[in-house]
Amino acid sequence: MPLPVEQKKQIIADFARDANDSGSPEVQIAILTARIAQIAVHLRNNKQDMHNRRGLVTMVAKRNRLLKYLARTNRDAYLDTIKRLGLRK
């Protein structure tokens, strides 16, 4: 189940580096965080859904790789992103 278009546009607007940015690591991390939260709610209600559980684990791993990349390349953006998203790092 994808994110609603309005929610995705809002996330892109909040985390974009400039007006045309939709693929920076900050935006990708924010979108993945929203999707992870959405799937986590689904899995609380559907404990036997192993297909979505696998997708959740994949998304968490991808977000961690992006966070490591961002920490390595732009430390200030990394700290700002995890603070704004409320991630424990």
C-alpha positions as CSV (number, residue, x, y, z in Angstrom):
1,M,0.0,0.0,0.0
2,P,1.7,3.2,-1.1
3,L,1.7,6.5,0.7
4,P,-1.1,8.9,-0.2
5,V,0.0,11.4,-2.8
6,E,-0.6,14.4,-0.6
7,Q,1.4,13.0,2.3
8,K,4.3,12.1,-0.1
9,K,4.3,15.7,-1.5
10,Q,4.3,17.1,2.0
11,I,7.3,15.0,3.0
12,I,9.2,16.0,-0.2
13,A,8.4,19.6,0.5
14,D,9.6,19.4,4.1
15,F,12.9,17.6,3.4
16,A,13.9,18.7,-0.1
17,R,17.2,20.6,-0.5
18,D,15.6,22.9,-3.2
19,A,12.4,23.2,-5.2
20,N,13.2,20.4,-7.7
21,D,14.7,17.9,-5.2
22,S,12.9,14.6,-4.8
23,G,15.7,12.1,-4.6
24,S,18.2,13.3,-2.1
25,P,19.0,11.0,0.8
26,E,17.1,13.1,3.3
27,V,13.9,12.8,1.2
28,Q,14.3,9.1,0.6
29,I,14.9,8.5,4.3
30,A,11.8,10.5,5.3
31,I,9.6,8.7,2.7
32,L,10.9,5.3,3.9
33,T,10.2,6.3,7.6
34,A,6.6,7.1,6.7
35,R,6.2,3.8,4.8
36,I,7.8,1.9,7.7
37,A,5.4,3.4,10.2
38,Q,2.5,2.6,7.9
39,I,3.5,-1.0,7.5
40,A,4.2,-1.4,11.2
41,V,0.6,-0.4,12.0
42,H,-0.6,-3.0,9.4
43,L,1.5,-5.7,11.0
44,R,0.2,-5.0,14.5
45,N,-3.2,-5.8,13.2
46,N,-2.1,-8.7,10.9
47,K,0.5,-10.7,12.8
48,Q,0.6,-13.5,10.2
49,D,1.4,-11.3,7.2
50,M,5.0,-12.5,6.5
51,H,5.1,-11.0,3.1
52,N,4.8,-7.5,4.4
53,R,7.1,-8.3,7.3
54,R,9.8,-9.1,4.7
55,G,9.2,-5.9,2.9
56,L,9.4,-4.0,6.2
57,V,12.8,-5.6,7.0
58,T,14.0,-4.6,3.5
59,M,12.9,-1.0,4.0
60,V,14.5,-0.7,7.4
61,A,17.8,-2.1,5.9
62,K,17.6,0.4,3.0
63,R,16.9,3.3,5.4
64,N,19.9,2.3,7.5
65,R,22.2,2.2,4.4
66,L,21.0,5.6,3.4
67,L,21.6,6.9,6.9
68,K,25.1,5.6,6.9
69,Y,25.8,7.2,3.5
70,L,24.4,10.5,4.7
71,A,26.4,10.4,7.9
72,R,29.5,9.7,5.9
73,T,29.0,12.5,3.3
74,N,27.1,15.2,5.1
75,R,27.2,15.0,8.9
76,D,25.1,18.1,9.6
77,A,22.3,16.9,7.3
78,Y,22.4,13.5,9.0
79,L,22.0,15.0,12.4
80,D,19.2,17.3,11.3
81,T,17.4,14.4,9.6
82,I,17.4,12.0,12.5
83,K,16.4,14.8,14.9
84,R,13.4,15.8,12.7
85,L,12.3,12.2,12.2
86,G,12.8,11.2,15.8
87,L,15.1,8.3,14.9
88,R,17.3,6.7,17.6
89,K,20.8,6.8,16.3
